[in-house]
Amino acid sequence: MDYNPKGFIKGLCSKGERLDGRKLDEYRNITVELGVSSRSAEGSARVRIGDTEVVAGVKLSADKPYPDRPDEGTIIVNVELLPLASPDFESGPPSIDAIGLSRVVDRGIRESKALNFNKLVIEKGEKVWMVFIDIYPLNNAGNIADAASLAAMAALQDAVFPKYDKKTELVTYEKTTKKLPIERVPISTTILKIGDKLLVDPTVEEEYVADASLMVSTLEKNQVCAMQKHGREPLSINEVDAIVTLSLNKRDILKNALENAR
Amino acid sequence: MTYTKRNDGRRFDELRPMEAKVGVIKRADGSAMFKIGSTIAYASVYGPRALHPTFMRNPEHGLLRCNYNMMAFSGSGDRVRPGPSRRSKEISQVTKNALEPVLDLTNYPNMVVDIFVELLQTDAGTRCAGICAAAMALADAGFSMKDMVSAVSVGLVGDKVVVDLDKEEEDYEDGSVDIPVAMTHRHKKITLLQLDGIIPEKQLQEALKKAEEACESIHKVQRKAMLEGYKHGL
């Protein structure tokens, strides 16, 4: 018999089937847990999608604003693909995949105006809050992108401002009860194209054989706030339309997991 | 001057509550989580696998490589800058030294065994928690080990010998001494020993005695977690 895992996965897919028995548009079980690093971080969360596990933490620091934006704080998103989480991740400086993922998660939050940057000002032109969102996969069983975005939002929702001492101009890291100014909840879904089929929530094996993928961040009322295409194969306009529709349809599954966070 | 009561109400020789679990990272060859108080360490093991860069290969035995890292949000003060620091490199090195004596790597010429330790949350004792997790992860990966390794930090807070210092005790205003110790279970050999501060000989002897007893308790937790992990077979 011809042993061809790539062809096998593609073959299954063309029949609308998957290795783990899921439907093409079916997510694995999603859970969100808050406060996993509550002693250290201002906000933290753990997201599990099947065996995939990602943790995210929020740290705040007070700093000078960008000269062209004196009345805005900002976010800094950093994803590290720890070699702890997968034999495919290597030690060393951030890989292009890690940087790419950081930027996509950043964009989803920044461009959706999920966080009101104007409400992150301590003293106009002098001091603003810098919100660091650090994201780490603990186990990569595929679809780290969706898990990372969801973990980032969950950690932001969990976060509270630390105390700022106006006299010394230092953050004391004592926690207040004041939540961050979250105004919207962007949700990211990554849709893969394998052959002429589209599928959600890929496993690592499916990611290997994918022709292309499109990550779509969505908001309420069928709005899209960020996109990023990956992979070598092109997509047609019809395919993009179908992917966006599918993303919007899947939004609630991830959003519910976020709302049911414990 | 005198330290009369621990801030969390523990006895001076009492460890913080512990939790341990193996097999927490499915993609790894072996993995474990070890939690002591608020300090949470994850460890995963990969290998034996091909060693790169190749000039590091040794035809006589495999190489053990350790990497200790604190997640950026895991510190109690400012964000920890990602990437290796002098501190994390030193801890990686002493972690490797703490674990190497219980392994026999002569069966893996030219190969490497990688251990990655990540701290999710910290409240002192991170290198010891990392070593406890890493030792369990090695066992979980199925390496034949000569012995199990457990680690704890003991020391002096004010004038008292204490076991398992937390951050507040490490930062005690009248001074503290921190002595991280790793010990093998059956042979009672010390594989990690560091000391920070000024301590009289007598109290150092007492502290090491306490470390041995504490490692015994930690070993029980590790052993239980490992048995638990294989309760339903592989």
Boltz contact constraints between the chains, C-beta under 6 A:
constraints:
  - contact:
      token1: [A, 37]
      token2: [B, 73]
      max_distance: 6.0
  - contact:
      token1: [A, 37]
      token2: [B, 120]
      max_distance: 6.0
  - contact:
      token1: [A, 37]
      token2: [B, 121]
      max_distance: 6.0
  - contact:
      token1: [A, 39]
      token2: [B, 38]
      max_distance: 6.0
  - contact:
      token1: [A, 39]
      token2: [B, 121]
      max_distance: 6.0
  - contact:
      token1: [A, 39]
      token2: [B, 123]
      max_distance: 6.0
  - contact:
      token1: [A, 40]
      token2: [B, 73]
      max_distance: 6.0
  - contact:
      token1: [A, 40]
      token2: [B, 74]
      max_distance: 6.0
  - contact:
      token1: [A, 40]
      token2: [B, 75]
      max_distance: 6.0
  - contact:
      token1: [A, 40]
      token2: [B, 76]
      max_distance: 6.0
  - contact:
      token1: [A, 40]
      token2: [B, 121]
      max_distance: 6.0
  - contact:
      token1: [A, 41]
      token2: [B, 73]
      max_distance: 6.0
  - contact:
      token1: [A, 51]
      token2: [B, 26]
      max_distance: 6.0
  - contact:
      token1: [A, 57]
      token2: [B, 73]
      max_distance: 6.0
  - contact:
      token1: [A, 59]
      token2: [B, 73]
      max_distance: 6.0
  - contact:
      token1: [A, 59]
      token2: [B, 79]
      max_distance: 6.0
  - contact:
      token1: [A, 83]
      token2: [B, 116]
      max_distance: 6.0
  - contact:
      token1: [A, 84]
      token2: [B, 44]
      max_distance: 6.0
  - contact:
      token1: [A, 84]
      token2: [B, 116]
      max_distance: 6.0
  - contact:
      token1: [A, 84]
      token2: [B, 118]
      max_distance: 6.0
  - contact:
      token1: [A, 86]
      token2: [B, 27]
      max_distance: 6.0
  - contact:
      token1: [A, 87]
      token2: [B, 46]
      max_distance: 6.0
  - contact:
      token1: [A, 132]
      token2: [B, 79]
      max_distance: 6.0
  - contact:
      token1: [A, 134]
      token2: [B, 72]
      max_distance: 6.0
  - contact:
      token1: [A, 134]
      token2: [B, 73]
      max_distance: 6.0
  - contact:
      token1: [A, 136]
      token2: [B, 71]
      max_distance: 6.0
  - contact:
      token1: [A, 139]
      token2: [B, 25]
      max_distance: 6.0
  - contact:
      token1: [A, 139]
      token2: [B, 26]
      max_distance: 6.0
  - contact:
      token1: [A, 139]
      token2: [B, 27]
      max_distance: 6.0
  - contact:
      token1: [A, 140]
      token2: [B, 27]
      max_distance: 6.0
  - contact:
      token1: [A, 173]
      token2: [B, 77]
      max_distance: 6.0
